[in-house]
Amino acid sequence: MPRIVGLQPIKALICQILALLCVLALAGRLARFGLSPGWIIGVQGLLAALLSRGFGQPVWWLPIHLSFLPAAWLLVQHPLPAWLYPMALLLSLLVFWGTFKGEVPLFLSSTKVAEALSVIVETEQADSLIDLGAGLGSVVTPLARMNPRLKITAVENAPLPWLILAWRCRHLPNVTVIRNNFWQCGLADYAIVFAFLSPAVMRRLGEKCRREMPKGSLLLSSSFPVPAWTADEIIELSDSRATLLYCYRLSATGCLLD
């Protein structure tokens, strides 16, 4: 099935509509098998999830597709006050702004990631680090406390996570919090670039790093490798997700060092 180019919410809407049309067309036959409306709605969610993979959506969209119509069905059966719906939409926009505008959801890192970064910072004797998509500061805040001489730039675009991030870093003089799209942030002034993003953007991130990162600097990617790049080291962390930290060192020509 061809990939649809565009924003992920548009792809998601197409998947949901196509799955709903299929279920409506087969509703009579499904009912003859004794399936209740609840089961039929579940089939719609499964079809939407399968379609999302065909359209090339990231894996984290699967639970959204599986639960969307069942959740709507439950709300119809147990109606909530009308004002809760626009409030929920507003809250979703504030938290998942990066997801709606691009392809990077909000991920939270464990303290083990910050501890591993702290060791790397000390080994490299690095004086600067930028966190691309810092979220709520789950890496930035402990890292700043463990390395008070390290100058950290924390970039976050979603309004509510940025606000929480700025509040958490208000007493950390070595952290600069920026609300911006990280694609617009230059990387030439940093010894270490840290990112915990999404498989959908890693190729583009690799291209940006090749262009902008200085010789000898490190790209550290949590969980997601850069396609076609060979990591200098892959560190497996002892957190609940067994997080993999991919370490890439850049050369003067923008290629990986051997």
Helices and strands as residue ranges (DSSP letters): H 8-32, H 37-54, G 59-61, H 62-77, H 84-95, H 97-101, H 111-124, E 128-132, H 140-146, E 151-156, H 159-168, E 175-179, G 182-184, E 192-195, G 199-201, H 202-212, E 218-222, E 233-236, E 244-249
